[in-house]
Structure formats: structure tokens, C-alpha cells
Amino acid sequence: MLPSASRMRRGEEFANAIRGGRRAGRPTLVAHLSTQGDPQAPPLVGFVVSKAVGGAVVRNRVKRRLRHLMRHRLHCLPRGSLLVVRANPQAASARSEHLAAELDVALDRLIGRRSPERRPHRPAATDGRS
């Protein structure tokens, strides 16, 4: 589970992250990150799972899965940041490995971290013609 001190609870925190932060979208989820919080505070994470994802049981299952995934990624977030993860309808049927990979891609885009197994981008080779 996500530590209690790292859970976003107030509506204004959700609004600040969504309106004032950067966004990274994937087919199963969209992540919003705002880094303009108190640098001494722990990062806060909130989840939005609408009725479009499914019924109450499905929505709660998706939230539990996302909370579990974020627990292992919390240390990557800057202190004082606000992160909102919004689940898309495809999240209901996505395998946990796929959901984790998409969350990693979204976080990579937002905080600019690079995975050690990822190769650096190389420019395309040119054939010498201009």
C-alpha cells in the first residue's frame, strides 16, 4: 500500500496537479505532475478512476493496482511534488505488467529519468547525401 503520508486527499491538491502541472498520456492512463509544492514535504499521489472505467468493483481494483505500483516508484518523485494518475477505460483490462510499463513511461516523460536498461537515442544514420 501507498504510505498514508503520501496520499493526496484534498480537492485543491488534485486541481493544482492537473491544472498547474505537466501531463503525460498513455493508452491506459494519464499522469499529471506538479513540482511547485513545498520542497520539504513528501510527494503526494492521487488517483482518479471514473465510471467510464467500469463499475465500483472494477474501479476499486484499478485504484488498488495503481496504488501498489506507485508504492515502488514513490522514491523517484521529487519532494513536494503532486502526482495525479487518471485511469483510462483500457486500464480495467490491462495486465499488471502492462500497467506498470505504461506508468513507468509516463513517469519517465514527466521527471526525465532514464532507465539503466534503456539505450540512449542515436540519430539516424545519413548516407552522405545532402
Disulfide bonds with the S-S distance in Angstrom:
none
